[in-house]
Amino acid sequence: MATPTKTPTSTSVSKKHHHNKHHPSDPNSEFKDRFEAYNRLQAAAVAFGEKLPIPEIVAIGGQSDGKSSLLEALLGFRFNVREVEMGTRRPLIMQMVHDPTALEPRCRFQEEDSEEYGSPIVLASAIADTIKSRTESLLKRTRAAVSSQPIVMRAEYAHCPNLTIIDTPGFVLKAKKGEPERTPDEILSMVKSLASPPHRIILFLQQSSVEWCSSLWLDTIREIDPTFRRTVIVVSKFDNRLKEFTDRWEVDRYLSASGYLGENTRPFFVALPKDRGTISNDEFRRQISQVDAEMLHYLRDSVKGGFDEDKYRSYIGFGCLRDFLEAELQRRYKEAAPATLALLEQRCGEVTAEIARMECKINATSDVAHLRKSAMLHAATLCNHVEALIDGAADPAPEQWGKTTEEERSESGIGSWPSVIAEIKPPNATLRLYGGAAFERVMHEFRCATYSIKCPPVSREKVANILLAHTGRGGGRGITEAAAEIARAAARSWLAPLLDTACDRLAFVLGNLFEISIEKNHGHDSNHGHRSVDMEGYIGFHAALRQSYNHFIKDLSKECKQLLRHHLDSVTSPYSHVCYENNFIGSFSSGSMYQLNQASAGPLCLELSDGGPALRKEAMKDQENLPPEKNTQETTPGKVTENREALRECQMTVPETPSPDQPSDGNYGIKRELGNCVEVGARKRLPRITGNARNVGQNGESLLFGNGDNITRPVSTYAEICSSAAQHFARIREVLVERSVASTLNSGFLTPCRERLFVALGLDLFAVNDEKFMNMFVAPGAIDSLENERQSLQKRQKILHSCLNEFKSVARAL
């Protein structure tokens, strides 16, 4: 049997094939021109990242299924691919070119990121070394386990067919030593992506020792091509299975693979030489032909009844597979030529238009009017995006660009709310939000933090200093005024930091919208296939725009802080009636409040200290003329207690100056003031305490309300003032939060962002002279980048036009 080489005198091994019943004639100028045109187009596509539907063959298989040996057999010479297969993790595009004049193989590698090819490589060992070194260099640079960026090798040889195959890394179940554990999954994912495009033919190899029902990778192929419409299945190492067949029915059943691959899918059965010693290329090809002949001889002579040659002969042997692949690829090349020609014309037009736009951009770098217009449009677009994000948007993805409450606290550097001990977790705290949604969440978090604060405790000294200062002011509201003043001071000191923190947190939320708006602008341009205003590369302008936006947000925050402080000062002013509104004091009975006000008439007689009973008894000794307690167990010796019915509240009078008609009974007159501890010059202004006004409780405690009917238990003046102050504080907080804060923050932050943002940015950036404006666009790096991009486009245009002309020639020959 003749050596299976593709020479002008070679003949077809069989005329019956799986997809194509007609074997191609000897290579002629038509096939060669078409093949060369596609090879050039493929090289250009790899170099420039073009995604062109070029018919290609993708070889897929497990690590030990004989895929590398098959590629060597197709090339017609060995270059030790199998020795480096475990070391390569990149696809290898093999462009095999049948050249009758190349008696020795000439291999050239395409330069990385270029359509140019390097110098020819003659030594087979150098080919393997180049593949390995390029793979290791790229993976080290990208810090990845595998890469989908292919290596392109062009092999010109007199004994190889016109064929292009993409060799993929073999499937593995476990990563080799030193590789990441995810390597098998990454290889599987990469191979799937390479085999998925519908214009690619899948060449799937599986060794004959694996049964179809237990195939590891057949299900993977079904995921890519469920009906095997574009899949060529190859059973490798078929000679290992031959000795198991003795009868014809066994062979025919195995060759049909019925029940697993379907009726219309016929696999090829191939075996290759096992000798891996150093042999010449001629000997290697002779051994391939010998293995094919031995397989046919065994099936015909050693199997009882032989096999169905009419049905399966064209699928047995490497020569049949090689001829089928070449014929099938040429057929698909011919079918795809018109569509490829149309696509090339479209791409050439697109590149030409892109070059024209690039020329305009380069010319515009010195055109002040054009730059002003473009910059204004860009700023206006970002402002519109900011407004859309405030009003509510889900693009770009909140999962990527939004922040949780904890992330906002951490990244803003603000942390927790000042003076708040409790952990504040507003609703939706774990969701990633931005824009208006994040703004409202911070508002709710502020309310939760504010209402978690209670009026702080006040020392007795502070209460005494405030209360006793109201002694001579009259008006009968001493204790009420003291409690209100304590509440006002607490509100000013405790609520002001919360208001500032709220402004800072909201400013951080709005500040993040600049970055999100830029991303939204990029996404909008990519979705529409063009850039509305291209300002890339102008670093100075983008920096000035960002700075102006940040200043605008900071100014809003400063204004809001001032407005909120004004509202806080208003509700905590002594002239504010917040503390005395009816709906707040309704919890007190009218009698209680009257007694509270009556008790305030003599604040010097109210004991605020926290001494023990002995101290109280000592104080009682100094109060010679104080009336005795009713029902008390202790009486002063020599004194006669007068049983008199207690006067009702409405019958009591507290004269400013004792009347001459009034008896100087010990029950009414006060000769010494509370143990002689206070000497007041204007004594006649001190109110006198009526006989039934109780100032000392049963246990020596000072009473706030005396002996009123509404009091069920004695309460100290200090406790009552603290309680009243807490209620005043709650009222101030409620009025501030509910009536002022929400509306102020909305009108202070959101409304200006909607209505004044673009005006503010325009005044900062564009209301300047041309010289100062152009300082933002002094970017030599940007101009150089545009020049490089233009040169790359021109080079790409040249290659595509060359491919287009070749395909036009091919189309005319069809």
GIQUI-V142154 format. One record per backbone hydrogen bond with DSSP energy under -0.5 kcal/mol. CO is the residue of the C=O (numbers start at 1). NH is the residue of the N-H. E is the energy in kcal/mol with one decimal. If there is no record, write none. Layout:
co:CO nh:NH e:E
co:CO nh:NH e:E
This chain:
co:3 nh:5 e:-2.4
co:5 nh:7 e:-1.1
co:7 nh:10 e:-1.6
co:15 nh:17 e:-0.6
co:21 nh:23 e:-0.6
co:28 nh:32 e:-2.4
co:29 nh:33 e:-2.6
co:30 nh:34 e:-2.2
co:31 nh:35 e:-2.8
co:32 nh:36 e:-2.8
co:33 nh:37 e:-2.3
co:34 nh:38 e:-2.1
co:35 nh:39 e:-2.4
co:36 nh:40 e:-2.5
co:37 nh:41 e:-2.1
co:38 nh:42 e:-2.7
co:39 nh:43 e:-2.3
co:40 nh:44 e:-2.2
co:41 nh:45 e:-2.4
co:42 nh:46 e:-2.2
co:43 nh:47 e:-2.3
co:44 nh:48 e:-2.5
co:45 nh:49 e:-0.9
co:45 nh:50 e:-1.2
co:50 nh:52 e:-0.8
co:52 nh:54 e:-2.6
co:56 nh:201 e:-3.6
co:57 nh:59 e:-0.6
co:57 nh:166 e:-3.8
co:58 nh:203 e:-3.2
co:59 nh:168 e:-1.1
co:60 nh:205 e:-2.6
co:61 nh:171 e:-2.1
co:62 nh:65 e:-1.2
co:66 nh:70 e:-1.7
co:67 nh:71 e:-1.8
co:68 nh:72 e:-2.1
co:69 nh:73 e:-2.1
co:70 nh:74 e:-2.2
co:71 nh:75 e:-2.0
co:72 nh:76 e:-1.9
co:72 nh:77 e:-1.0
co:74 nh:161 e:-0.6
co:80 nh:84 e:-0.7
co:81 nh:84 e:-1.2
co:81 nh:85 e:-0.7
co:82 nh:85 e:-0.5
co:84 nh:87 e:-0.5
co:84 nh:88 e:-1.4
co:89 nh:147 e:-2.3
co:91 nh:151 e:-2.6
co:92 nh:94 e:-0.7
co:92 nh:167 e:-3.5
co:93 nh:95 e:-0.7
co:93 nh:153 e:-3.2
co:94 nh:96 e:-0.9
co:94 nh:165 e:-2.0
co:95 nh:97 e:-0.6
co:95 nh:155 e:-2.7
co:96 nh:98 e:-0.5
co:96 nh:163 e:-1.6
co:97 nh:99 e:-0.8
co:97 nh:157 e:-2.2
co:99 nh:102 e:-2.0
co:101 nh:103 e:-1.4
co:102 nh:158 e:-2.2
co:105 nh:107 e:-0.5
co:106 nh:156 e:-2.7
co:107 nh:121 e:-3.3
co:108 nh:154 e:-3.1
co:109 nh:118 e:-2.6
co:111 nh:114 e:-1.5
co:116 nh:111 e:-3.0
co:121 nh:107 e:-1.5
co:123 nh:127 e:-0.9
co:124 nh:127 e:-0.5
co:124 nh:128 e:-1.4
co:125 nh:129 e:-2.0
co:126 nh:130 e:-2.2
co:127 nh:131 e:-2.2
co:128 nh:132 e:-2.2
co:129 nh:133 e:-2.7
co:130 nh:134 e:-2.4
co:131 nh:135 e:-1.8
co:132 nh:136 e:-2.5
co:133 nh:137 e:-2.3
co:134 nh:138 e:-2.1
co:135 nh:139 e:-2.4
co:136 nh:140 e:-2.0
co:137 nh:141 e:-1.9
co:138 nh:142 e:-2.6
co:139 nh:143 e:-1.2
co:139 nh:144 e:-1.4
co:147 nh:91 e:-0.5
co:148 nh:150 e:-0.6
co:151 nh:93 e:-3.3
co:151 nh:153 e:-0.6
co:152 nh:110 e:-2.6
co:153 nh:95 e:-3.0
co:153 nh:155 e:-0.6
co:154 nh:108 e:-2.3
co:154 nh:156 e:-0.5
co:155 nh:97 e:-3.1
co:155 nh:157 e:-0.5
co:156 nh:106 e:-2.4
co:157 nh:99 e:-1.8
co:157 nh:160 e:-0.9
co:161 nh:163 e:-1.2
co:163 nh:96 e:-3.1
co:164 nh:57 e:-1.0
co:165 nh:94 e:-3.3
co:165 nh:167 e:-0.7
co:166 nh:59 e:-2.6
co:167 nh:92 e:-2.8
co:171 nh:63 e:-1.5
co:176 nh:179 e:-2.2
co:180 nh:183 e:-1.7
co:181 nh:184 e:-0.5
co:182 nh:186 e:-2.2
co:183 nh:187 e:-2.5
co:184 nh:188 e:-2.3
co:185 nh:189 e:-2.4
co:186 nh:190 e:-2.4
co:187 nh:191 e:-2.6
co:188 nh:192 e:-2.1
co:189 nh:193 e:-2.0
co:190 nh:194 e:-1.9
co:191 nh:195 e:-2.1
co:192 nh:196 e:-1.3
co:193 nh:197 e:-0.6
co:197 nh:200 e:-1.7
co:199 nh:56 e:-0.9
co:201 nh:58 e:-3.4
co:201 nh:203 e:-0.6
co:202 nh:204 e:-0.8
co:202 nh:232 e:-3.7
co:203 nh:60 e:-3.2
co:203 nh:205 e:-0.5
co:204 nh:234 e:-3.2
co:205 nh:62 e:-0.6
co:206 nh:236 e:-1.6
co:207 nh:210 e:-1.7
co:209 nh:211 e:-0.5
co:211 nh:214 e:-1.0
co:212 nh:215 e:-1.2
co:217 nh:221 e:-1.7
co:218 nh:222 e:-2.1
co:219 nh:223 e:-1.7
co:220 nh:224 e:-1.3
co:221 nh:225 e:-3.4
co:225 nh:228 e:-1.6
co:228 nh:231 e:-0.7
co:230 nh:202 e:-2.6
co:231 nh:233 e:-0.6
co:232 nh:204 e:-2.3
co:233 nh:268 e:-2.8
co:234 nh:206 e:-2.3
co:234 nh:236 e:-0.8
co:235 nh:270 e:-2.8
co:236 nh:208 e:-2.6
co:237 nh:240 e:-1.3
co:238 nh:241 e:-1.6
co:238 nh:242 e:-0.9
co:239 nh:243 e:-0.5
co:241 nh:244 e:-1.7
co:242 nh:245 e:-2.1
co:246 nh:304 e:-3.2
co:247 nh:251 e:-1.5
co:248 nh:252 e:-2.9
co:249 nh:253 e:-2.0
co:250 nh:254 e:-1.9
co:251 nh:255 e:-2.9
co:252 nh:256 e:-1.8
co:253 nh:257 e:-1.1
co:253 nh:258 e:-0.6
co:257 nh:260 e:-1.4
co:257 nh:261 e:-1.7
co:262 nh:265 e:-0.7
co:264 nh:266 e:-0.6
co:265 nh:267 e:-0.5
co:268 nh:235 e:-3.8
co:268 nh:270 e:-0.5
co:269 nh:317 e:-3.2
co:270 nh:238 e:-2.1
co:274 nh:276 e:-0.5
co:277 nh:279 e:-0.8
co:280 nh:284 e:-2.2
co:281 nh:285 e:-2.1
co:282 nh:286 e:-2.1
co:283 nh:287 e:-2.4
co:284 nh:288 e:-1.6
co:285 nh:289 e:-1.9
co:286 nh:290 e:-2.1
co:287 nh:291 e:-2.4
co:288 nh:292 e:-1.8
co:289 nh:293 e:-2.1
co:290 nh:294 e:-2.4
co:291 nh:295 e:-2.1
co:292 nh:296 e:-1.9
co:293 nh:297 e:-2.3
co:294 nh:298 e:-2.2
co:295 nh:299 e:-2.3
co:296 nh:300 e:-2.1
co:297 nh:301 e:-2.6
co:297 nh:302 e:-0.5
co:298 nh:302 e:-2.0
co:298 nh:303 e:-0.9
co:303 nh:306 e:-2.3
co:304 nh:248 e:-1.4
co:307 nh:309 e:-1.6
co:308 nh:312 e:-2.6
co:309 nh:313 e:-2.0
co:312 nh:315 e:-1.9
co:313 nh:316 e:-1.4
co:315 nh:269 e:-3.0
co:315 nh:317 e:-0.5
co:317 nh:321 e:-1.4
co:318 nh:322 e:-2.8
co:319 nh:323 e:-2.3
co:320 nh:324 e:-2.2
co:321 nh:325 e:-2.6
co:322 nh:326 e:-2.1
co:323 nh:327 e:-2.4
co:324 nh:328 e:-3.2
co:325 nh:329 e:-2.4
co:326 nh:330 e:-2.2
co:327 nh:331 e:-2.3
co:328 nh:332 e:-2.2
co:329 nh:333 e:-2.5
co:330 nh:334 e:-2.4
co:331 nh:335 e:-2.2
co:332 nh:336 e:-2.4
co:333 nh:337 e:-1.0
co:336 nh:340 e:-2.8
co:337 nh:341 e:-2.6
co:338 nh:342 e:-2.3
co:339 nh:343 e:-2.4
co:340 nh:344 e:-2.5
co:341 nh:345 e:-2.2
co:342 nh:346 e:-2.0
co:343 nh:347 e:-2.8
co:344 nh:348 e:-2.8
co:345 nh:349 e:-2.0
co:346 nh:350 e:-2.3
co:347 nh:351 e:-2.7
co:348 nh:352 e:-2.3
co:349 nh:353 e:-2.3
co:350 nh:354 e:-2.4
co:351 nh:355 e:-2.4
co:352 nh:356 e:-2.0
co:353 nh:357 e:-2.2
co:354 nh:358 e:-2.3
co:355 nh:359 e:-2.2
co:356 nh:360 e:-2.0
co:357 nh:361 e:-2.2
co:358 nh:362 e:-2.4
co:359 nh:363 e:-2.4
co:360 nh:364 e:-2.1
co:361 nh:365 e:-0.8
co:362 nh:365 e:-0.7
co:363 nh:366 e:-1.1
co:364 nh:367 e:-1.3
co:366 nh:368 e:-0.8
co:367 nh:371 e:-2.4
co:368 nh:372 e:-2.8
co:369 nh:373 e:-2.3
co:370 nh:374 e:-2.7
co:371 nh:375 e:-3.0
co:372 nh:376 e:-2.5
co:373 nh:377 e:-2.4
co:374 nh:378 e:-2.4
co:375 nh:379 e:-2.6
co:376 nh:380 e:-2.8
co:377 nh:381 e:-2.3
co:378 nh:382 e:-2.1
co:379 nh:383 e:-2.3
co:380 nh:384 e:-2.3
co:381 nh:385 e:-2.1
co:382 nh:386 e:-2.4
co:383 nh:387 e:-2.3
co:384 nh:388 e:-2.2
co:385 nh:389 e:-2.4
co:386 nh:390 e:-2.1
co:387 nh:391 e:-2.2
co:388 nh:392 e:-0.9
co:389 nh:436 e:-1.9
co:397 nh:400 e:-1.1
co:397 nh:401 e:-2.3
co:398 nh:402 e:-2.5
co:403 nh:433 e:-2.0
co:404 nh:408 e:-2.3
co:405 nh:409 e:-2.3
co:406 nh:410 e:-2.3
co:407 nh:411 e:-2.9
co:408 nh:412 e:-1.9
co:409 nh:413 e:-0.7
co:409 nh:414 e:-0.7
co:409 nh:415 e:-1.6
co:410 nh:413 e:-0.6
co:417 nh:420 e:-1.6
co:419 nh:421 e:-0.7
co:422 nh:424 e:-0.5
co:423 nh:425 e:-0.7
co:426 nh:429 e:-1.1
co:428 nh:431 e:-1.0
co:429 nh:405 e:-2.5
co:431 nh:433 e:-0.9
co:433 nh:403 e:-2.1
co:434 nh:437 e:-1.0
co:434 nh:438 e:-0.6
co:435 nh:439 e:-2.2
co:436 nh:440 e:-2.3
co:437 nh:441 e:-1.8
co:438 nh:442 e:-2.1
co:439 nh:443 e:-2.0
co:440 nh:444 e:-2.3
co:441 nh:445 e:-2.4
co:442 nh:446 e:-2.5
co:443 nh:447 e:-1.9
co:444 nh:448 e:-2.4
co:445 nh:449 e:-2.5
co:446 nh:450 e:-2.7
co:447 nh:451 e:-2.6
co:448 nh:452 e:-0.8
co:450 nh:453 e:-1.3
co:459 nh:463 e:-2.0
co:460 nh:464 e:-2.9
co:461 nh:465 e:-2.6
co:462 nh:466 e:-2.2
co:463 nh:467 e:-3.2
co:464 nh:468 e:-2.9
co:465 nh:469 e:-0.7
co:466 nh:470 e:-0.5
co:467 nh:470 e:-1.5
co:468 nh:471 e:-1.4
co:470 nh:473 e:-1.0
co:471 nh:474 e:-0.5
co:474 nh:477 e:-0.6
co:477 nh:481 e:-2.6
co:478 nh:482 e:-2.3
co:479 nh:483 e:-2.6
co:480 nh:484 e:-2.3
co:481 nh:485 e:-2.5
co:482 nh:486 e:-2.2
co:483 nh:487 e:-2.2
co:484 nh:488 e:-2.4
co:485 nh:489 e:-2.2
co:486 nh:490 e:-2.2
co:487 nh:491 e:-2.5
co:488 nh:492 e:-2.4
co:489 nh:493 e:-2.0
co:490 nh:494 e:-2.4
co:491 nh:495 e:-2.1
co:491 nh:496 e:-0.6
co:492 nh:496 e:-0.7
co:494 nh:498 e:-0.6
co:495 nh:499 e:-2.1
co:496 nh:500 e:-2.1
co:497 nh:501 e:-2.4
co:498 nh:502 e:-2.4
co:499 nh:503 e:-1.9
co:500 nh:504 e:-2.2
co:501 nh:505 e:-2.7
co:502 nh:506 e:-2.3
co:503 nh:507 e:-2.2
co:504 nh:508 e:-1.9
co:505 nh:509 e:-2.0
co:506 nh:510 e:-2.3
co:507 nh:511 e:-2.3
co:508 nh:512 e:-1.6
co:510 nh:513 e:-0.9
co:511 nh:514 e:-1.2
co:512 nh:516 e:-1.6
co:513 nh:517 e:-2.4
co:514 nh:518 e:-1.9
co:515 nh:519 e:-2.0
co:516 nh:520 e:-2.5
co:517 nh:521 e:-2.3
co:518 nh:522 e:-2.2
co:519 nh:523 e:-2.6
co:520 nh:524 e:-2.2
co:521 nh:525 e:-2.2
co:522 nh:526 e:-2.6
co:523 nh:527 e:-2.1
co:524 nh:528 e:-1.4
co:525 nh:529 e:-0.5
co:525 nh:530 e:-1.6
co:526 nh:529 e:-0.5
co:530 nh:532 e:-0.6
co:533 nh:535 e:-0.9
co:535 nh:538 e:-1.4
co:537 nh:539 e:-1.7
co:538 nh:542 e:-2.2
co:539 nh:543 e:-2.6
co:540 nh:544 e:-2.3
co:541 nh:545 e:-2.7
co:542 nh:546 e:-2.4
co:543 nh:547 e:-2.6
co:544 nh:548 e:-2.5
co:545 nh:549 e:-2.1
co:546 nh:550 e:-2.5
co:547 nh:551 e:-2.4
co:548 nh:552 e:-2.1
co:549 nh:553 e:-2.2
co:550 nh:554 e:-2.4
co:551 nh:555 e:-2.6
co:552 nh:556 e:-2.0
co:553 nh:557 e:-2.4
co:554 nh:558 e:-2.5
co:555 nh:559 e:-2.5
co:556 nh:560 e:-2.6
co:557 nh:561 e:-2.2
co:558 nh:562 e:-2.0
co:559 nh:563 e:-2.4
co:560 nh:564 e:-2.7
co:561 nh:565 e:-2.3
co:562 nh:566 e:-2.1
co:563 nh:567 e:-2.3
co:564 nh:568 e:-2.6
co:565 nh:569 e:-2.9
co:566 nh:570 e:-2.0
co:567 nh:571 e:-2.3
co:568 nh:572 e:-1.5
co:570 nh:573 e:-1.1
co:573 nh:576 e:-1.8
co:577 nh:580 e:-1.0
co:578 nh:581 e:-1.0
co:581 nh:584 e:-1.6
co:581 nh:585 e:-1.8
co:582 nh:586 e:-0.8
co:584 nh:587 e:-0.7
co:585 nh:588 e:-1.8
co:589 nh:593 e:-2.3
co:590 nh:594 e:-2.2
co:591 nh:595 e:-2.7
co:592 nh:596 e:-3.1
co:593 nh:597 e:-2.5
co:594 nh:598 e:-2.6
co:595 nh:599 e:-3.0
co:596 nh:600 e:-1.3
co:598 nh:601 e:-1.7
co:599 nh:602 e:-1.5
co:600 nh:603 e:-0.8
co:601 nh:687 e:-0.5
co:602 nh:605 e:-1.5
co:603 nh:606 e:-1.8
co:605 nh:607 e:-0.6
co:606 nh:608 e:-0.5
co:612 nh:616 e:-1.6
co:613 nh:617 e:-2.7
co:614 nh:618 e:-2.4
co:615 nh:619 e:-1.9
co:616 nh:620 e:-1.9
co:617 nh:621 e:-1.7
co:618 nh:622 e:-1.0
co:619 nh:623 e:-0.7
co:620 nh:623 e:-0.6
co:622 nh:624 e:-1.6
co:623 nh:626 e:-1.0
co:629 nh:632 e:-1.1
co:636 nh:639 e:-1.8
co:639 nh:641 e:-0.6
co:640 nh:642 e:-0.5
co:641 nh:643 e:-0.6
co:642 nh:644 e:-1.0
co:648 nh:651 e:-1.3
co:648 nh:652 e:-0.7
co:649 nh:652 e:-1.1
co:653 nh:655 e:-0.5
co:655 nh:688 e:-0.8
co:659 nh:662 e:-1.2
co:663 nh:665 e:-2.0
co:665 nh:668 e:-2.0
co:665 nh:669 e:-2.3
co:669 nh:671 e:-0.6
co:672 nh:674 e:-0.9
co:673 nh:677 e:-0.9
co:673 nh:678 e:-0.7
co:674 nh:677 e:-1.1
co:678 nh:680 e:-0.6
co:681 nh:683 e:-1.9
co:682 nh:685 e:-1.6
co:683 nh:686 e:-1.7
co:688 nh:690 e:-0.5
co:690 nh:693 e:-1.4
co:692 nh:694 e:-0.9
co:693 nh:695 e:-0.5
co:695 nh:703 e:-0.7
co:697 nh:700 e:-1.5
co:701 nh:697 e:-4.7
co:705 nh:708 e:-0.8
co:708 nh:711 e:-0.9
co:710 nh:712 e:-0.5
co:715 nh:704 e:-1.3
co:716 nh:720 e:-2.2
co:717 nh:721 e:-2.5
co:718 nh:722 e:-2.4
co:719 nh:723 e:-2.5
co:720 nh:724 e:-2.6
co:721 nh:725 e:-2.8
co:722 nh:726 e:-2.3
co:723 nh:727 e:-1.8
co:724 nh:728 e:-2.3
co:725 nh:729 e:-2.8
co:726 nh:730 e:-2.3
co:727 nh:731 e:-2.0
co:728 nh:732 e:-2.6
co:729 nh:733 e:-2.7
co:730 nh:734 e:-2.5
co:731 nh:735 e:-2.6
co:732 nh:736 e:-2.5
co:733 nh:737 e:-2.7
co:734 nh:738 e:-2.6
co:735 nh:739 e:-1.9
co:735 nh:740 e:-0.5
co:736 nh:740 e:-1.4
co:736 nh:741 e:-2.2
co:737 nh:742 e:-1.1
co:740 nh:744 e:-2.2
co:741 nh:745 e:-2.8
co:742 nh:746 e:-2.2
co:743 nh:747 e:-2.4
co:744 nh:748 e:-2.0
co:745 nh:749 e:-2.0
co:745 nh:750 e:-0.7
co:746 nh:750 e:-0.7
co:746 nh:751 e:-1.9
co:749 nh:753 e:-1.6
co:750 nh:754 e:-1.7
co:751 nh:755 e:-2.4
co:752 nh:756 e:-2.9
co:752 nh:757 e:-1.1
co:756 nh:760 e:-2.5
co:757 nh:761 e:-2.6
co:758 nh:762 e:-2.7
co:759 nh:763 e:-2.3
co:760 nh:764 e:-1.8
co:761 nh:765 e:-2.7
co:762 nh:766 e:-2.3
co:762 nh:767 e:-1.1
co:766 nh:768 e:-1.4
co:769 nh:773 e:-2.4
co:770 nh:774 e:-2.8
co:771 nh:775 e:-0.8
co:773 nh:776 e:-1.5
co:774 nh:777 e:-1.3
co:775 nh:778 e:-0.9
co:776 nh:541 e:-1.0
co:777 nh:779 e:-1.5
co:779 nh:782 e:-0.5
co:779 nh:783 e:-1.8
co:780 nh:784 e:-2.5
co:781 nh:785 e:-2.2
co:782 nh:786 e:-2.2
co:783 nh:787 e:-2.4
co:784 nh:788 e:-2.5
co:785 nh:789 e:-2.4
co:786 nh:790 e:-2.3
co:787 nh:791 e:-2.2
co:788 nh:792 e:-2.3
co:789 nh:793 e:-2.3
co:790 nh:794 e:-2.4
co:791 nh:795 e:-2.2
co:792 nh:796 e:-2.5
co:793 nh:797 e:-2.7
co:794 nh:798 e:-2.0
co:795 nh:799 e:-2.1
co:796 nh:800 e:-2.5
co:797 nh:801 e:-2.4
co:798 nh:802 e:-2.0
co:799 nh:803 e:-2.5
co:800 nh:804 e:-2.7
co:801 nh:805 e:-2.4
co:802 nh:806 e:-1.9
co:803 nh:807 e:-2.5
co:804 nh:808 e:-2.1
co:805 nh:809 e:-1.8
co:806 nh:810 e:-2.3
co:807 nh:811 e:-2.9
co:808 nh:812 e:-1.9
co:809 nh:813 e:-1.3
co:810 nh:814 e:-1.1
